[in-house]
Amino acid sequence: MSDSLKCNAQETAACCCVDVGTVMDNTDCTASYQNVFVNRDEAEQMLKMLTEKVRSVESEPCLIESSLEDVAGGVQLTADFTFSCQAETMIFQLGLR
């Protein structure tokens, strides 16, 4: 089961870098995360780690919307992190790699 972090900026697969020509126009301020964990405790620990990472990046309060859902094979964590600007979103996403 793999982690999934959605990013709309164009990335270069070879180095996981954002293309130099990527325009930051503050239209992509949300990072989304989804993964299935063996149990609820592991999912809650990941949400805690992601929240701590968010707090280290944000200049204004980030809107965090999350849910934990029992699914076949474990507990699915789904979370959206909406920052006040696109630069913070990208810093958060790059910090998780």
C-alpha positions in Angstrom: 0.0 0.0 0.0 1.6 3.2 -1.1 1.4 6.8 0.1 -0.3 9.2 -2.3 0.5 12.9 -2.2 -1.2 14.9 -5.1 0.6 17.8 -6.7 -0.5 19.6 -9.8 2.8 21.3 -10.6 4.7 19.6 -13.5 7.4 17.4 -12.1 10.4 15.8 -13.7 10.2 12.0 -12.9 14.0 11.6 -13.0 14.7 13.9 -10.0 11.3 14.7 -8.5 12.0 18.4 -9.2 9.5 21.0 -10.3 10.2 22.3 -13.7 11.7 25.8 -13.8 8.9 27.1 -15.9 6.2 26.2 -13.4 4.0 29.2 -12.7 3.1 29.8 -9.1 -0.2 31.8 -9.3 -1.7 30.7 -5.9 -4.3 28.6 -7.6 -2.9 25.3 -6.3 -2.8 25.8 -2.5 -4.0 22.4 -1.4 -1.9 19.3 -0.9 -3.9 16.0 -0.6 -2.8 12.8 1.2 -4.3 9.3 1.2 -3.0 6.0 2.5 -4.3 2.8 4.1 -2.7 1.8 7.4 -2.8 -1.5 9.2 -4.6 0.1 12.2 -6.1 3.4 13.4 -3.1 4.1 15.7 -0.7 4.1 12.7 -3.0 6.4 10.7 -3.3 8.8 13.6 0.4 8.9 14.1 0.9 9.8 10.4 -1.8 12.5 10.7 0.1 13.9 13.7 3.4 13.9 11.8 1.8 15.6 8.8 0.2 18.2 11.0 3.5 19.0 12.7 5.1 19.4 9.2 2.3 21.7 8.2 2.8 23.9 11.3 6.5 24.2 10.6 5.7 25.6 7.1 2.6 27.7 7.5 2.7 31.5 7.8 -1.0 31.7 8.4 -3.2 28.9 9.7 -3.5 26.0 7.3 -6.9 24.5 6.9 -6.6 20.7 7.6 -9.5 18.5 6.7 -9.0 14.8 7.5 -10.9 11.6 7.9 -10.2 8.1 9.0 -12.3 5.3 7.5 -12.3 1.6 8.1 -11.6 -0.2 4.8 -10.6 -3.7 3.8 -7.1 -4.2 5.0 -7.0 -1.4 7.6 -7.8 2.2 8.1 -7.7 4.8 5.3 -6.4 8.3 6.2 -7.5 11.0 3.8 -6.3 14.6 4.4 -6.4 17.9 2.6 -4.0 20.7 3.7 -5.0 24.1 2.3 -2.2 26.7 2.7 -2.5 30.5 2.4 -0.1 30.4 -0.6 1.2 28.0 -3.2 4.8 28.4 -2.2 4.0 27.0 1.3 2.1 24.1 -0.4 5.2 23.3 -2.5 7.5 23.6 0.5 5.3 21.1 2.4 5.2 18.7 -0.5 8.9 18.8 -1.1 9.6 18.4 2.6 7.8 15.0 2.6 10.1 13.5 -0.1 
